[in-house]
Amino acid sequence: MTLLAFETSCDETSVAVVRSGKVLSSVVSSQIKLHEEYGGVVPELAVREHLRNLLPVAHAALREAGVSPGHLDAIAATQGPGLPGALMVGLKAGQGMAFALRKPFIGVHHHEAHLYSPWISGTPPRAGFDRFQPNVSLIVSGGHTLLVHVAAELQHRVLGSTMDDAAGECFDKAGKLMGLAYPAGPEIDRLAEQGNPGAFDFPRPLLNDASDDFSFSGLKTSVRYFLRDHPGLLESPQQIRDLCASIQAAIVEVLVTKTVRAAKRLGVRCVTASGGVTCNRTLRRELAGACARTGLSLHLAEQSLCTDNAAMVGILAERKLIRHPEGDGGDDDIQPGWELE
């Protein structure tokens, strides 16, 4: 099966070609520079850029894969969750193409695609579902922090989610308070490498709570008051690095502790992690160390597959179409608030 997938849920325009579990091409056009001056994604601008970029990105993906539209067997696109206007661009393009080619279409849940991205690896990327194990999966990004029990392929249930700010949102908002450019997460990661994570003590929200839910708004507020009470701190480059390391340590400890604890409670022997924040080097190291100490295997999404991309959408769509070759009809609408369950 040769499948074309579209991903336009937020501020990345991505198109990929997938064949028999192998990613033939995955092209991503990022809008970070456009939204940087506003300190966050502006939905209207995101939609405009998707409309401008979708066709060139699709042509590039087909060209890189050496595939013409006539050789496609199916089309997929992210259906939700995400920004309504942004989702509309990719979904309607995919549905229209499927209708014109008379091919099956399937709408994909963005978070469900993240669930399976840790099983895609290699050069070129290929899905390794023969290695699949039941797992507890951490999906952590700017807009979402989810803990999911994946009992079998395409069988999952949400254990917990963010009650307010997601982890990535906390990184970005804390960085904004410090005067760092958007998105602040990567810059905090870079500065923290030379900082002391024990320099300042920040709260670990819900760390000892019995639930699998997350909350990071209190940590963000704590950073705000800390900066108010230490007005001269940002004048010292080393103290900025220490502050970044301390904030990062609080976020990472919560993510790692709750993920490993859930895996032990459920008796699974595998943990996976995906989403944009999974690019964070400290999170990757700490999660690897915690899993090694508790005898858990760990599968981390490759960094190129952590942020929004059509490759993971195509891989999941292909697995679904193997079971349901007719697709889902191709006439469903976007689902901006689509819950994973």
Protein Blocks (a to p, Z undefined) as FASTA:
>chain_A
ZZdddddfbmbccddddeehiafbdcdddfklmmmmnopacfklmmmmmmmmmmmmmmmm
mmmnopafklpcbdcddfbgcdfklmmmmmmmmmmmmmmnopacddddfklmmmmmmmgg
cjdddddfklgccdddddddfkbccddddfbghiacdfbdcfbbcfklmmmmmmmmnopa
cdfklmmmmmmmmccfklpccddehklpcbfcdcfklmmmmmmmmmmmmmmlmmpmklmm
mmmmmmmmmmmmmmmmmmmmmmmmnopabdcdedjklmpmklmmmmmmmmmmnopacddd
dfklmpgcfklmmmmmmmmmmmmmnonnopaccdfklcfZZ
